[in-house]
């Protein structure tokens, strides 16, 4: 009972519903909790800037949670295999535990541990938590993977009732000797010169406690009417749990258990389906490891994407001349997130109005989203572009004016994030180029000076996109 147990924390920064931590506590052995900032293992995709900011605060929150159990969090930097070897040598650990990952590099690292550790007499075991299903086990009738959401969701929903969440340990036996640990600030996760994270600090509380508070708030005030209100960016009608899920501060098991307690309703049914879509994205990534770099549908390999850096920069900066697109891009830069409906509009504009490769947008979202997820990010970009699984058809090209008028009818969202248009009458807010000079003057707006004219004409851009799709024979 003296050989320590090594628990690896990765994107599972929580103490409740943590199978690896619970098993370590139940063993009665001394426990070493470690987080490895691994940017060295082959194929690892480094965190984007916004995700690194979240990681810094998430680790601080995890360390505080573990301290309540008397357990320090050891921080190391390097390849997982190297650091695990070092810790085994330093502590004499006879067991290494972790929660499973499903992105390609993580699978490769963990599979190697499962193979090499037992050869050296060290037990290795893993647990669920990130997904409700094991992608290798949920298969179609022919034994393949699911490429369409509805049959996937039906199979997942009818398979079995999700397990109950695991309680946080009440006590853990601490490993005695002090171990070397990097200081959190030495991991250099926060932005500096300049510090652009002020909006993130105002918008978010990373950590397990913040995740639970958001879930409780959503169940109390956001679930009723969610099925309709979720599309309106001016309302606080979404759960805002996606970054907490992406960083493993809450699990889908915990969310579904809370939903069971909330009772049946259209809002609850729709929210469950959104959790199901996240599962579908994870399923796709597991079976398509290059989802972020290669078209899911090979027919798109011949698509004539344009190479227009100026257009990309205007889109990134929220200077396209289409207010609903620009509001979303500015919300993203300020807060590290963007309302889901507006994400679709902004992504459609980049890929279909500007004919810019979806991978360009995916990389920008990876850098700027606090909820950047290796499965959801590329799967959703490919869905909008038309190249993905169960994708939106190529001829579905959002009209940003109509989308703005439908989902931001009073203009509150645009006024918040595009304040230079705030005084413009609502009937012109989503199409300021059609406003009479008198209305623009009274609102203090000169197109081309205070706010750009549209960088493309919607009707012409739509026809160009349709022609490109037709010529590519999609």
Residue, then its C-alpha position, 0 to 999 in steps of 0.5 A: x500500500x506504499x507504492x504511489x498512484x500517479x493521476x494525469x490531469x489533462x482536459x479533465x480539470x475537475x475533482x467530481x465525476x473524475x474516474x481516474x481520481x476516484x479510483x486513485x482515492x479508492x486504492x488507499x495508496x498515496x496519490x500524485x496529481x500532475x498536469x503536464x503541459x505537453x506541446x512536445x509529443x508528435x502531432x500535439x496541436x498547441x492551445x490557441x491564445x484564448x484557450x491558453x488564457x483559460x488553461x491558466x485560470x483552470x489550472x489555478x482553480x483545479x489546484x485550489x480544489x485539490x488543496x481542499x483534499x490536501x493534495x498538491x498539483x504538480x506541474x511539469x512541461x514536456x512530452x507526456x512519456x518523458x515526464x511520466x517516466x521521470x515521475x515513476x523514477x522519482x516516486x516509485x509509482x506502481x500505477x498510472x491512471x488517466x481519463x480517456x482522450x479522443x483526439x489523435x495525438x492524445x490517443x497515440x500518447x495514451x496508447x503508448x503508455x498502455x503498451x509500455x507501462x505494463x512491460x515495466x511492471x506499472x499498471x496503466x488504466x483509463x476511464x471515461x468522462x469526456x464523451x458519453x459514448x466510446x466511438x470505437x464501440x458505437x457502430x452502424x449496422x455494417x460496422x462502420x462509423x456514423x456520418x449522419x447525425x440523426x441515426x447517430x443520435x438515435x443509436x446513442x439515445x436508445x443505447x443505454x441510460x448514461x451512468x450517474x456522475x461519480x462523487x468527488x472523493x472525500x479524502x485522498x492519501x497524499x504522497x509525502x515527499x515534495x516534488x519539483x513543480x513548475x510555478x503556474x506563471x512559469x508556464x507562460x499561459x497569459x497574454x502580455x505586451x499587450x494584455x488583450x484578455x480584459x474582456x475574457x476576464x469580465x466574461x468568464x470564471x474558469x474552473x469546476x465551480x464556475x461550470x456548476x454555477x452556470x449549469x445551475x443558472x441555466x436550469x433555473x432560468x435558461x432551459x424554459x424556452x431554450x428551443x426557440x430563444x437559443x437562436x437570439x444572440x441578444x438573450x442570455x438563453x444559452x448554457x455557456x457551458x462549452x468552454x467548461x466542457x472543452x476543458x473538462x471542468x464538467x462532464x456530459x454525464x453531470x449535465x444529463x443527470x442535472x437535466x433528468x432532475x429538471x424534468x421533460x420539456x421541449x427546452x430540455x429535449x433540444x439541449x440534450x440534442x445539442x449535447x448529442x451534436x457534440x458527441x457526433x463531432x467527437x465521433x467524427x474526429x475519432x474516425x477521421x483524425x485529420x478532420x481539421x486539415x482535410x475535407x471530409x468529402x474528398x470532392x471538395x479537394x478540387x474546390x477553387x478557394x480564393x487566396x485573399x489575405x486582405x479579405x481574411x483580415x477584414x473578416x477577422x477584424x469585424x470590418x466586412x460591412x455586414x453588421x451581424x457578421x462584424x458584431x460576431x467577430x468582435x464579440x469573439x475577439x472581446x470575449x473569446x466566444x461567439x453566439x452559435x447562430x452568429x458563428x454559422x452566419x460568420x462562417x458562411x460569410x467567409x466560406x461562401x461570400x468570400x470563398x475562403x477555405x474553411x481551414x483558414x476560419x477554423x484556425x482563427x477560431x482555434x486561436x480566439x475561442x475559449x471553447x476551442x475544441x479539436x472535434x467541434x471546431x473543425x466538424x462545425x466549420x466543415x458542416x457550414x462549408x458543405x465539405x463535412x459530414x451531414x453538412x449544410x448543402x452548398x446552396x445554403x448561403x446565409x443572407x447576412x441582412x435577413x439573418x440579422x433582421x430575423x435573429x437580432x430584430x431590434x438590433x441590440x446585439x449589433x449595437x453592443x458590438x458595433x457601437x459606431x452604428x448604435x444611433x442608426x434607425x433599426x430599419x437600416x441597422x443591418x443594411x446601413x448602405x441603404x440608409x439615406x444620407x440624412x439618417x447616416x448623418x444624424x447617427x454620426x456615420x459616414x460609410x467608408x470612414x466610420x464603418x465600411x461599405x459591404x466588401x461584397x454584394x450579397x447577390x453577386x457573391x451568392x451567384x459566384x459561390x453557386x457557380x464555383x460549387x457547380x464548376x467543382x461538380x459538387 
